[in-house]
Amino acid sequence: MATVTFSADLGGDGKTYTDDADPDTGLDGVGYIERFVPALAGSVAMAAYAKSRALDAKAFAEDCQSLRNATKTDRQAAASSAGASSGSAQAAENSRRAAGVYAQLAQAASSGQRQGVEIIAHRGFRRASIENTLLALTSCIASGADSIEFDVQVTSDGVNIIYHDDSLNSLTDGSGDIKETASSTVFAAEYTQAVGTAYAGIGIPSFDELIPYLQQTQARFYPEIKGYRSANDIDAMVSSVIDAELSTLCCWQSFNHDDLVRVRQLDPACEVGFLISGASLATLQSHADRASQYLPSSLLIRRSTIASNPSIVRYARDRGVDVGVWTLYTASEREQMQQLGVKRLMCDLPIGHGDA
């Protein structure tokens, strides 16, 4: 028997329809006459709801892009002594506008907070949006995420930006390795995925641009340490979180576990996440033993590696170390990990929420 429910959360009327002759829900027999038109109406209502949310996301993206452009102007004004005073006044106005935009986003995000299983939006649900952009990172909570994951690295002039790859060439219309490229060039680049779409012009944000949203929503976040010039750059990344008073919401993650040791020395309040790809059970256990020395901490492990070594979940937790998984794409993958006891689920798509 096939069943469909027009969820009220998605704009439907909350009713369930079946393909049998059930006197209350069935579309077979007499039920076809009584329920076919309401079922179509439910489909239309949910489509209208989806369109409305898409327009909201577009509006948020436009607001964020406007603020990003204004921030770029402020940087230029601050660098010029002749325009310093006017730049300060404009910066104050931008801060006021930013507060309004982020307050709206925070209200939308609050409805997405849930207990139990933690859905972590990998790069802001990278397969549902343009990864690591303000559009993705400020809309994923309202789309079903509990937490936000993104990548942080440093430009040649020491600016923390949110971007995954080593080079601009792979994802944008720009060129050059990030840590060898000035921030002005990085901020001028446009994501090629956005070219020719309603989101044309969307580029790479700075970490500082996301922080007000994190403060407003109090959403948990997982920044991954990517490229940097020297270990001192890690200090600057961590300091930005400490200064924003967001340490207890932050889980710094890295494949270079020595980076996490440095993070722990700088900030005892944050969590550190040991990223792991392929590994034997003995190696996983060794990682868990090391992570237990830097609590609060977690192992963030590739899905196939957990599936091959399910006992690592209990081993790590017995030592006070939690376990998360990356990256999930389907409901069946999610179900598999939950059955193994993994509750931190890093996903590329909003694949639904279930009970713990």
Summary of the structure (lengths in Angstrom):
residues: 356
radius of gyration: 22.7
end to end distance: 27.6
largest distance: 79.4
contacts: 1184
relative contact order: 0.09
helix: 49%
strand: 18%
